[in-house]
C-alpha cells in the first residue's frame, strides 16, 4: 500500500502555484453552457426536438480542451461535490491548465450549480450515475479517468459496479473507466460520520425550514456551511459570497435539503457500493486512488477504513491536512496528486519526410 500523509511543511516540496484568490462564480460558469437532458431517455439532446418537454431539464456542462502535447489516452472527468457542485473544482482547474492530463469535463448534477433545480425530483446516486453516462455518450468519451469529490465518490462506486456488471455479461463498454480518484467521499456504508447538525438535520423535518432561511439570509448560509472547512482555515467573506452565489442561484440553497439523500442510498446498498469488493474485482484494469482529509468531520473515517481493509493490497491512499472542503483549502495538493496519477499523453508521432530518388539526383547534379 502507498500511504502518503501531507503536512503544511511538506507543501514547499510541491513547487506549484498557490491559489489564494477566489475565482468568481460568474467567471466559472461563463466558460460552460447549459444543455438539455431528457429524464426518460437518459440522453443529452442534440437538437431542439423535445427540449421544451416536461421530461427535459437543463444541466450545466463545461469541457476544457488544452492544446495537447501528444495523444491523450483518456479524458479527465471531474465529478462534483455537495453542495458546491462543479464550482468546487475551480481552484484546482486553475492549477491544471496546460498540464497535459487530458480533456477536462466538469458538470453539475440536477439540483446544483447552474443546472435546473426542480421542486420535485427523485434525487439519488443512481440518477446521477445515469446523467454521467449520458454526458460521456454525448461527448463521445470512450475512455476516462474519474476524479470524484464528496458524494460523487458514491456515484463513482455505482459507475464501477455497472462497468463490472457489463463486463460479466459480456457487453461492450461504451466508456471504459481507466482509473478513479475518490476524494473525501463515501467508500463504505458503515464509515459515514456526518455530525448531527450537518447532513442529518438537513434530511429531518427541520431541513426545509433551515435551508429556506439560508436561501434568504447569507449569515444563516454561512453558519450551516461552516463545518465544510477546518477550524484552522480562514474562510474569507469573499469566499462565502461566491459560494452563496453558486449554490443560491435558482433557489438552490433551499434544495440542499432535498438532494442530501446520498447517505441513505449508500446504507441501502452496502454490498454493491463497497470499495473493497470493487477494488478486488477491477484493480487489474482500473487504477484506484483514495484521498482523505485529516480534519474531515463528514468522511474522515473512510480513508482509515480503506487503509485497514486494503492496507496490504496495494491501494494508493493520501491524507491531506485540513477539513472536508479540500478543493477550497488545499487545491495545490489535489492538483499535484492529479498530475502525478493522470495517464501520461502518448508522444505525437515523428514527422517523416520522404524524399524521392529523382529529387536527390537533381540535388547532386
HELIX and SHEET records of a PDB file:
HELIX    1   1 UNK A    9  UNK A   13  5                                   5    
HELIX    2   2 UNK A   25  UNK A   30  1                                   6    
HELIX    3   3 UNK A   86  UNK A   89  5                                   4    
HELIX    4   4 UNK A   90  UNK A   94  1                                   5    
HELIX    5   5 UNK A  125  UNK A  139  1                                  15    
HELIX    6   6 UNK A  152  UNK A  168  1                                  17    
HELIX    7   7 UNK A  189  UNK A  191  5                                   3    
HELIX    8   8 UNK A  196  UNK A  200  3                                   5    
HELIX    9   9 UNK A  201  UNK A  202  1                                   2    
HELIX   10  10 UNK A  207  UNK A  216  1                                  10    
HELIX   11  11 UNK A  218  UNK A  225  1                                   8    
HELIX   12  12 UNK A  226  UNK A  228  5                                   3    
HELIX   13  13 UNK A  237  UNK A  248  1                                  12    
HELIX   14  14 UNK A  249  UNK A  251  5                                   3    
HELIX   15  15 UNK A  254  UNK A  257  5                                   4    
HELIX   16  16 UNK A  262  UNK A  268  1                                   7    
HELIX   17  17 UNK A  275  UNK A  282  1                                   8    
HELIX   18  18 UNK A  302  UNK A  310  1                                   9    
HELIX   19  19 UNK A  326  UNK A  329  1                                   4    
HELIX   20  20 UNK A  331  UNK A  341  1                                  11    
HELIX   21  21 UNK A  357  UNK A  364  1                                   8    
SHEET    1   A10 UNK A   2  UNK A   5  0                                        
SHEET    2   A10 UNK A 316  UNK A 320  1                                        
SHEET    3   A10 UNK A 287  UNK A 293  1                                        
SHEET    4   A10 UNK A 176  UNK A 183  1                                        
SHEET    5   A10 UNK A 143  UNK A 149  1                                        
SHEET    6   A10 UNK A  75  UNK A  79  1                                        
SHEET    7   A10 UNK A 104  UNK A 107  1                                        
SHEET    8   A10 UNK A  56  UNK A  64 -1                                        
SHEET    9   A10 UNK A  33  UNK A  38 -1                                        
SHEET   10   A10 UNK A  43  UNK A  44 -1                                        
END                                                                             
